[in-house]
Amino acid sequence: MRLRVEFTTEPFDLDEAPAHAVVAREVVEAAELDAVDVGPFGNTAEGGADAVLTAVDALLRKTLEAGATRVTLQVNVVEEGEA
């Protein structure tokens, strides 16, 4: 099974990336995922179910430890052939 996770961390700071946002980027970039897109207002990552779920666990733990007050995420099953 393939999964896609979309997530944001808060609080936002448009002048400088907060520590929790930097940590989030580091977690998904280091994970064994097939696709990662990190942006200022939303982030996506895609891969096998085990890899995505492991990354989500690390993402939640590490961003909260780094000062995030809210992590919003959505996980979707990606159908075969869907980009």
Secondary structure, DSSP 8 states (H G I E B T S, - for coil): -EEEEEEEEES--SSS--HHHHHHHHHHHHS--SEEEE-SS-EEEEEEHHHHHHHHHHHHHHHHHTT-SEEEEEEEEE-TT--
